[in-house]
């Protein structure tokens, strides 16, 4: 599996793990909610039992007070409390419907309560009849049995409350463990994914750097080959052509009116001129001897003659000589830019300027043509090869010496600016060498 595939697999694992842990956390939360509901339910049962006990106690106190005072108003109040006792019993039945043991206890409690209420009614009837009604043993035994049942039910609910609270705490602990574990593992997986992506980016940057170094090396070798070919054309082919011209000139003296000899002499002149032009285009000797200013002036003049495009040249006064690499890169940028103007722009006029701005030397070539297609311009900005091999090579040349290439295009034309750091050529005495003024 490729590194990209592994990184995607790790990311997918992290996402799947988060989804699974989210489902597990959801289930745990639901369990926690259920546990909380059962805790609340148990508390409601305890409250109902307490309310029943207090209601039964009020009924007993009202009965005892009536038996002592004979106040008839207490009879109605006692009747209301009895209704409340029965309602409380009904509430307990509903709340304990899920618990078989509590239902058994409730039935006993309901029976004993009805028995106690019956005893209380009998005592009230005797009082209203004027008969003194002493508290009998059966009534006391019923009260004790009722209290014992209520206590047993309360103990059972207390046990259930403890269990349910423990279950609630364990659910909370499980949720916390799930969330912490999932977050930790997801973080680890995301960090692994990030590291893998970072490795891919580093590898890509290393590959791009190696490619750029290779491109720069190839361009340097190309310049060396151009210099070699230019020297060979000038020193070898040029000299042979000059010798041929001399021989034809001597033949012309012997045959002054021979048209063939005259044609040969003209062809020799044309071949010498063409050879010199090709040699200079491959590597202009002015670039080494007189500097960038003179080489630019020579190339612009020749380009204008050959292409028929009017070129306006402006060179900032006082521009000094630059390092050989800087001058060569700027000259190649000029060649490529004007060649593109001639091939693609359809312009009849172009502007060339060479200036210094701060710590940069700027070569600008602007045409007044149709501009670049939007797709080509976008590819160039994204440094894709579809932006043009020539422009890509120009970009690499300029980048190699620490500069940058700026391209702006519209329907009114295209402007290419090469900006490179100023590195002046230093004379043996340590002073910067001025650029000679070209006169031609």
N, C-alpha and C positions, 0 to 999 in steps of 0.2 A: 504494500500500500504506500502511496506517495505521502509526502509530508503534509500536503494539503488535505488529503483524505483522512490522515490521522487526526489533524487539527479539527476537521469537521466532525469526525467520530467523537472526539472528546467533548466538543460543544454539544452535540446531540445527546450524549450521555448525561451531561450536566443538566440540560433542559428536561430530559425524561426523568431524571432523578428528582428534580424540583417538582415536576408534576406529580410523581408518585408520592413524594413526601407531603405535598399539599393535600392530596387525597387522604393520606394517613392522618394528617393533622386535622382535616375536616371531620373524619370519623371520630377521632379522639375528642374533638370539641363537642360533637354531638353527644358522645358518651358523658362528657363533663356536664353538658346541659341536662341530660337525663338524671345524672347523679344529683345535680342541684335541685331538680324538680322533686326527686324523692326525699331529699333533706327537708325541703319546704313542706312536703306532704306530712312527714313525720312530725315536724313542729306543729302543723295544724292539728294532728291527732292529739298531741300533748296539750295543746291549748284547749281542745274540746273536752278532754278529760278533766283538766283543771276547772274549766267553766262548769262542767257537770257537778264536780265536787262542791264548788262554791254555791251553785244553785240549790243542790240538795241541802247544804248546810243552812242556807237562808230559809228554805221551806221548814226545816226542823226548828230554827229559831223562832219563826213566826208562829208555828204550832205551839211551842213551849210558852211563848209570851201570851198567846190567847188563853191557854189553859190556866195561866197564872192570873191574868187581868180580866178575862171575859170580854174584852173589847171587840165588838162585832165588826168594826172596820178591818180588823186583822184577817177576818175570814176571806174577804174578797182579794186582799193582797196575797194571802196564802194560796188561793186558787190560781191566781196569775202565775205565781212561782211554780206551781205544779205543772201548769201548761209548759212553762219554760223548761222544766226538768224533762218532760217528755220530748220536747223539741231537741233538747241537747242529746238525749238518747238516740234520736233519729239521726242527728249529725254524726254521732260516733259510729253508728251502723254504716252510714255511707262512706265515711273516711276509712273504715277498717274492712271494707268489702274485699280488698285484695289479700287480706291476711286471714287464713282459716282459723288459726289459733285465737286471734283477736275476736273473730266472729263467735267462736264458742264462748269466750269470756263475756262477750257482749250479751249473748242470750241469757247467760246466768245473771249478769248485772241487770238486764231488763226485768227478769223474773223477780229478783230480790227487790228491785226498786218498786215494782208494782205491789209487791207484798208490803213494803214499808209504807207506800201511799195508802194502801188499804188499812193498815194499822192506824195511820194518822187520821183517816176519815172516821174510823170507829171511835177514836179518842175525842175527836171534835163533836161527834154525835152525842156521846155521853155527856160532854161538857154542856152542850146546848140543852140536854135533858135535865141538867142539874146534878148529874152523877159525877162524882170525883173519879177521874180516870188516871190511875197510877201507871207509871211506865212499867210495862211488863217485860219479862225476860225475852219473849219472842221478838219484840221490837228491837231490843238491844242487840240480840244475836243477828238480826237482819242488817242492822247498821254496821256491825263489825264485819259481816260477810261482804257487804257492799264496799266498805273501805278496803278490805283485803283484795277484792277483785280489781278495784280501781288502781290499787298499788301494783298488782301484778301486770295490768295493762300498761301502766306507766313505765314499769321496769322493762317490759317488752319493747315499748317504743324507744326507750333510752338506748337499749341494745341496738335496735335498728338504726337509730340516729348515729350511734358511734360507727356502725358498719358503713353506713352511707356517706358519712363525712370522710371516713378513711378512703372509700372508693372515690370520692370526689377529689381528695388530695392526690391519690395515685393517678387519677386521670390528668390532673393538672401537671403532675411530674412527668407523665408520659408525653403530654403535649410539649412541655418545655424541652424534653430530651429529643423529641422528633424534630422540633424546629431548630434547636441548636445544632443537632447532628446534620440535618439537611443543609442548613446554611453553611456549616463548616465544610462539608464535602463538596457542596456546589462551589464554594469559594475556591477550594483546592482545584477543582476541575476547571474553573474559569481561569485561575492562575496558570494552570498547565496549558490551557488553550492559548492564553496570552503569550506565554513563553514560546510556544510552538509558532504562533503567528510572527512573533518578534524574530525568531530564528529564520523564518522564511523571508522576512523583510531584509534581515542582515544578509542572507544568502543572495537575495535579489540585488541588493546594493553592491555586494562584492562582485556579482556577475556583471552588473552595469559598469562598475568601476573598471573591471578587467576589460570589458568590451570597449570602454572609452580609451583606456590605455592602449589597447590594441589598435583602435582607430587612429589615435594620435601617433602611434608608432608608424602605422601604415602611411599616414599623411607626411610624416617626417621623411620616410623612405621615398615617398613619391616626390617630395621636394628635392631630395638628394639626386634622384634619378633625373628629374627635370634639369637640374643644374648640370649633371653629367652630360645629358643629351645636348643641352644648349652649347656646352663647351665643345663637344664632338662635332656638332654641326658647324660651329664657327671655325674651329681649328682644323678640321679635316675636310668636310664637304665644302665649306666656304673657301678653303685654300685651293682645293682642286678646281672649283668653279672659277676662281680668280686666275689660276694657271691656264684653264681653257680659254678664258677671255683674252689673256695675253697672247696665246697662240693664234686665236682667231683674229686678233688685232694685227698681228704680224702678217697673217694671210691676206688681210684686207689691203695692206699696203701693196702687196704683189698683184692682187686682183681687185682694184678699187671699184670697179663697176659691176662686180658679180653680185646679183641679188641674193643668192643663197648664202654667201659669206655675210652679207649685211643682216640677213635674218638670223643667222647663227649668233652673230654678235649681240643682237637685241635679245635673243633668247637667253644668252649667257647673263646679260645684265639683269633680266627679269628673275632668273634663277638665283643670282647672288642676292638681289633685293628680298626675294621671298624667303630664302634661307636665313638671311639676317633677321627678318621679321619673326619667323618661327622661332629662331634661337632666342630672340629677346622676349617673346611671349612666354616661352618655357621658363626662362629665368633672365630678367633684364639685367645687364651688367651695371646699369645706372643705380640699381638698388644697392649693390655692394660698394660702388665707387662714389656715388654722389648722394645716396640716401633716398628716403621714401618720397620726399617732396618732388624731386626730379623724376623719379620713376612714375609717380602718379601723373605728373604733367605729360610725360612722354606717352603713357598708355592712353590717357584721355584724348590727346590729340590724334593718335593713331586710331582709336576706337571711333571717334567722330568721322574721320575720313572713310573708314571701311564700312560703317553702318549707315551713314547719312543722318545720324541722330545728333542734334545739337546738345552739347554738354557744357554747362556753366560750372567752372571750377573755382572754388574759393579755398585758399590755404591761409590759415592764420599767420600773420607775420611773426617772425622770431621763434618759430617752432624748431626745436633742436633735434639732433639725431637721436634715434631710439635704438634699443638693443636689436640685434639682427633678427631674433625670433619675432619681436613685436612688429618690425617693419615688414617682414615677410608675411606674417599673418594678415596685417592690414592690406597689403598689396593683393594677396589672394582673395580677400573679402571684396576688394574693389573689382577685381577681374570677374568673380562670380556674380556680383550684383549687376554690373553693366551687361554681362552676357545674358542674364535673366531679363533685363530691360529690353535687350534686342530681340530675344526669342519669344517672350510671352506678353509683354505689356502693351505692345502696339503704340508706344509713345514716340513722339517726334522730338521730345526735349527731356533732358534730365539734368539734375543738379547734384554736384559732388562737393563736399566740404570736408576739410581736415582741421580740427580745432583741438585745443586742450581746455578741459573744464575741471578745475580743482586738481585732483591727482589722477585724472583720466585723460586719455587721448581718444577723441571721438571722430570716427569716419562715418559720414552720412551720405547715402545715395538715395535720391528721391526722383521718381519718374512721374510723368503726368499722363499715365496711361489708364487702362481699364481696371486696375487693381487685381488682387488675388481672389480666386474663388473662396467662399466661406469655408468649405470643407478643407481645402489645402491650408488655409490660415489656421484653422482649429487643430489640424494634425501637427502643424509646425509648433504651435504653442504647447501641445502635449508631447512634443519631442518624439513623434512617430515618424517612421521612415517615409510614410506617404506624403509628408510635408515637402519632400524633395531631397534627393541624394546630395545635390550641390549645397543646398541650405543646411542640411544635416552636417555635412563635412565642414562647412564654414562655422557652424555652431561649436563643433568639437575643437576646431583649431583655436577659436577665441577662448573657449573654456579652459583649454590646456594652459594658457598663459594667464589665467585668472580673470578673464574678461567675460562679457556677456553680449549676446546679440539680441537686438530689439527690432521687431517687425510690426509695422502698423500699415494697414491697407484699407482703402475705401474705394468708392466708385471714381474718386478723383485721382487715384494713383496709389503708389506704394512707397513707403519710406523704410529703409533698412539702416540701422545705426549699430556700428561695432564699437563697443566701449571696452578699452583695455587699460590696465594700470600704466602710468607713465614710468618708464624705466629708461632714462637717458643713457646714451653711450658715453663712456668715460674715456677721456684722452689719457695718455701715459702720465701727464702731470697732474691728473686728478680732476681736471676741469671737464664740464660737459661740452661735447662737440656741437657747434651750431650746424644746422642744415644748410648746405650750399644752395644758393639761389639758382634755379634752372634757367638757362637762356638758350632757347632753341627756336 
